[in-house]
């Protein structure tokens, strides 16, 4: 078990770093990916709660489920953030309007993904099929994490987006101020 958890301790930061780097390339920005990755901790609580409620331990199958869950949760956050960024850029919406529009229009695909995953994992979580003791814990971990992250992502990600957007605006203002000061000293 110590070796498994040690491997998990190495795999998790590696997975998160790889996701972050791909998102940096996608958004051409270093703060937007942080907005998307803010959804990952929201899923961990649901995973542990589901395992606790079903009297299952945190083991190798639940670790596999948690790693799988990271990809699904990230995808849902990307749907929300990318739509809001495009709405601001292409349609000129204000931040609040873009976030409301993104939440309205992207909630359905996010909920559909969650419902499909939960429905697909439910038979496994109930122990139907081959090797239920191994796979059931993985399915329970995924279902618990998906349920909490879906609900919380639709509430928390717009808030984190607002905070990071304010931070980006502040950084741009500082950069312009420094540029003007540098030009004034050069002249």
DALIN-V945351 format. One record per residue. N is the residue number from 1. D_FIRST is the distance of its C-alpha to the first C-alpha in whole Angstrom. Layout:
<<N	D_FIRST> <N	D_FIRST>>
This chain:
<<1	0> <2	4> <3	5> <4	5> <5	6> <6	8> <7	10> <8	10> <9	12> <10	14> <11	15> <12	16> <13	19> <14	20> <15	20> <16	22> <17	24> <18	25> <19	26> <20	28> <21	30> <22	31> <23	32> <24	34> <25	36> <26	37> <27	38> <28	40> <29	39> <30	36> <31	36> <32	36> <33	32> <34	31> <35	33> <36	31> <37	28> <38	28> <39	27> <40	24> <41	23> <42	25> <43	23> <44	20> <45	21> <46	22> <47	19> <48	17> <49	21> <50	21> <51	17> <52	19> <53	22> <54	21> <55	18> <56	15> <57	12> <58	10> <59	8> <60	8> <61	12> <62	13> <63	11> <64	14> <65	16> <66	16> <67	17> <68	20> <69	21> <70	22> <71	24> <72	26> <73	26> <74	28> <75	30> <76	32> <77	32> <78	34> <79	36> <80	37> <81	37> <82	39> <83	42> <84	43> <85	43> <86	45> <87	47> <88	48> <89	49> <90	51> <91	52> <92	53> <93	51> <94	50> <95	47> <96	47> <97	49> <98	46> <99	43> <100	45> <101	46> <102	43> <103	41> <104	44> <105	43> <106	40> <107	39> <108	40> <109	38> <110	34> <111	35> <112	36> <113	32> <114	30> <115	32> <116	32> <117	28> <118	28> <119	30> <120	29> <121	25> <122	27> <123	27> <124	23> <125	22> <126	25> <127	23> <128	26> <129	26> <130	24> <131	20> <132	20> <133	17> <134	15> <135	17> <136	19> <137	16> <138	16> <139	20> <140	20> <141	18> <142	20> <143	23> <144	23> <145	22> <146	25> <147	27> <148	27> <149	27> <150	30> <151	32> <152	31> <153	32> <154	35> <155	36> <156	34> <157	34> <158	38> <159	38> <160	36> <161	38> <162	41> <163	39> <164	38> <165	42> <166	44> <167	42> <168	43> <169	46> <170	46> <171	45> <172	48> <173	50> <174	49> <175	49> <176	53> <177	54> <178	53> <179	55> <180	58> <181	58> <182	57> <183	60> <184	62> <185	62> <186	63> <187	66>>
